[in-house]
Amino acid sequence: MTIQIGNCVIQKVTEQTAAFPCATLFAAHSGEMSTQLVQQPADISIHSWLVRSGSHTVVVDTATGNGRDRNNNPLFHQLQTPYLDNLEQTGITPEEVTLVMMTHVHTDHVGWNTRLQDGKWQPGFPNARYVCSATELAHVQNNPAAQALYHDSILPLLESGQLDAVDVREDTLFAGVLRYTSTPGHSVDHASIVLESAGEHAIFAGDVMHHPIQFQHPHWNSRFCEDLPQAIASRQRVIDWCAEHQAIWFSSHFAGSSCGRVTPGRQWLPLEV
């Protein structure tokens, strides 16, 4: 799957797919669901986006990673997936990646930051700069529940000097085409990533949404969202921005092509590619 946005080429790198019952993924809203919807599975995908622009090769979010201790959660714990093979099928090797941008520091967005080599976690993209929110970094450093993630997926980048912790509210341009835009709520300092190239727009929305059904119910928060009112406000803002800019929405967890457009009526139109 290859999508052209302006002068940029974008491809999805899949790690795994899964499904949750809708009533599990959106547990707080199960009372609003029909009996049929309660039982309906919500298909999700966990993947990265690869962006090529001129001399820059960028990975947006790095999925979960193999061989991680994640409290026996079957979605994340001790995975063995063909992610690196899927990356190389795009024609790109890890050594060719020049930049990694994280929308937030959750386990299914930072795992392939590193790889286990010679018994030690080392940067998975050895020639890349890595960028994340400074607030997200501080949060994970001080969160006792996130220490396994911090030590296997973040600390090696600090030790190698490859991680830049930034203020996502500053208008900093990355790779000539990418900027953060603050979209908190799912996590403490979640930030989506706007792409602008040759007059065309896209957004890598991270976990602003987990499933397209949220276009019909934008007040629905997934079970993974932390600050519920902020998550709703960020979701509505990104929906409106996409509609106004005729932008392609690149999701972190939608199934299928995982990307699409938002109509002027704020409906979801997936791209079939």
Secondary structure, 3 states (H helix, E strand, C coil): CEEEECCEEEEEEEEEEEEEEHHHHCHHHHHHCCHHHHHCEEEEEEEEEEEEECCEEEEECCCCCCCCCCCCCCCCCCCCCCHHHHHHCCCCCHHHCCEEECCCCCHHHHHHHEEEECCEEEECCCCCEEEEEHHHHHHHHCCHHHHHHHHHHHHHHHHHCCEEEECCCCCCCECCCEEEEECCCCCCCCEEEEEEECCEEEEECHHHCCCCHHHHCCCCCCCCCCCHHHHHHHHHHHHHHHHHHCCEEECCCECCCCEEEECCCCCEEECCC
